[in-house]
């Protein structure tokens, strides 16, 4: 590989508070002081308190970021961290000042919480804010879900942690990796703009379709078969002249049981349990109802420290659907390429 | 009556509101309001656009509503190792975002970049890039390139980290900066890194190539500390009961971990401070995790179960990473992710090309069909 250059990223040492740098690799234990506040203890005896807040889904203004920076200057020596779930974390807060910090940051509109057995920060893509592909609007769903579940964010009363990810279309990778995921689904047949299709590479567009629904038409154009289309959105992503999205038909599906950790039954992707719910801004009442329903069933039935997936593995999918009050339909049967693997090949029914 | 009833409705409530944030910027709010009103996105096709003088880094976005705004681009800034930030430098990023963009940031993207949004022209893109470069930051991570390589906080703040991921990230970004900035692959390569099998970085599920810190020997138990922990009310019995492979036994105030049963899943290490990971630590490399693509969502597959690599050059890690990229570059079809390519060509072939010695670490179960492919040499020349 020839090297052209480029700056890369700053060294990690440049952005670490002195205490953290001193104890790099020497951390020993951590405990949750209260929801949102983590105390990390080093082998050297040093202590680091972090305070975690929720972040607005997808977009944040520079003005708000600067306000958070001001607080970081005041309380955490000018250092902060964005967690892997996009929460904002003040690092190395003096224990005496934690309550003052929580008061100030919550006054700014950023609730503190999201640690241990609570609902963690909700991740969402930009969707309608700045994207051409989405079938649904993930930031506003995240916002209404956050409002509805704010209590779970600020206390530790769930059996284990609950992670909710939202993706506006099938392209977003996060949704299936969360305990509860929401994924935008298209149901309309993509439209081919005949006057513009010439700008797309026809072989690519035809090859990209997983079900061979796209066929050449005429000299330049393509046709899409309604029978074969599975609404994956691959063609719209790669060709400017194929559009998808219909206000009356678009919506979202709900998945449960994604898990990345190797503990318990190991990492697995979530499974779709509700195939379609309609878009209903700005209240998204169907989404809130479905998520609360699934969460409540889990909370009522799970053992302590049992993630959504472990709970489902213990009770089986039969009982999950019954306990969560979700109706099963033919759409729950996977008819796609690996589908047969998910069919039942045992007689261990959960009557 | 406000002209943005939908956004107003979403501005209330205790959760941080994106609409409130958008209203504090120069983002064309009518685009979002109209989208909610019509229940259809108002943005048009986007694509990877190049920053003048650079291969990638910017996402171009057309608008379907030229009466509101004609277009709006955004630039991806590669996130810091461990996502640690200093306010003094972050304020400068904010300043740049305010000066060249519409004053909104995406903190963070699913690949842990910071997006500076609402950039309107080439000069601004160039300006952003130059100013960021001057302060040691870089842009990239768009198009059919290696995307940003996010990591967990690693040993900087976490006691479980097996390997020094923030420093690996710094090294990898420097080493592959050309491939991050100049797209040359059939499709994107998302690389994710996690410091331990707890997988906060979701490397196995999420990454076209996942790099995960693992350990091989048994977890270490500090019996004295464990007894103190039990005396203070730690429930060791409960942890033993919940070990996924029943490898733990608590007898006569002593904990025994059965080496024939332990699968190094981190469960006990997460729960009991007196149990730490073993000393034989290294990297595992997986490939093929993805969500969309031709064959739908897939989990990653283990390619290199254990690699020892040490700074400063992480030779073995780079070799393994290069190998997977090379195979993808050579055999991948246009717009085909690594996972799809494996599915099309066969995982056995992929492993063969990778040149790994196949072991039981490479499958969850052996195959159940006999449809092998035999090479002529394997048949002793008989055809």
Interface residues (C-beta under 8 A of the other chain):
Chain A: X1 X2 X3 X4 X5 X6 X7 X8 X9 X10 X11 X12 X14 X15 X16 X20 X24 X25 X27 X28 X29 X30 X40 X48 X50 X54 X55 X56 X57 X58 X59 X60 X61 X62 X63 X64 X65 X66 X69 X72 X73 X78 X79 X80 X81 X82 X83 X84 X86 X88 X91 X109 X110 X111 X123 X125 X126 X127 X128 X129 X130 X131 X132 X133 X134 X137 X139 X140 X142 X143 X144 X145 X146 X147 X150 X170 X171 X172 X173 X174 X175 X176 X177 X204 X207 X208 X210 X232 X233 X234 X238 X240 X245 X246 X247 X250 X258 X260 X261 X262 X263 X264 X265 X266 X267 X268 X269 X279 X281 X282 X283 X305 X336 X337 X338
Chain B: X6 X7 X9 X10 X13 X14 X15 X16 X17 X18 X19 X20 X21 X22 X24 X25 X27 X31 X32 X35 X36 X38 X39 X40 X41 X42 X43 X44 X45 X46 X47 X61 X62 X64 X72 X74 X78 X79 X80 X81 X82 X83 X84 X85 X86 X87 X88 X89 X90 X91 X94 X97 X98 X103 X104 X105 X106 X107 X108 X110 X112 X117 X132 X133 X136 X137 X138 X140 X150 X152 X153 X155 X156 X157 X158 X159 X161 X164 X166 X167 X169 X170 X173 X174 X177 X178 X179 X180 X181 X182 X190 X197 X198 X199 X200 X201 X202 X204 X205 X206 X242 X244 X263 X264 X265 X266 X267 X270 X273 X290 X291 X292 X293 X294 X295 X296 X297 X299 X333 X334 X335
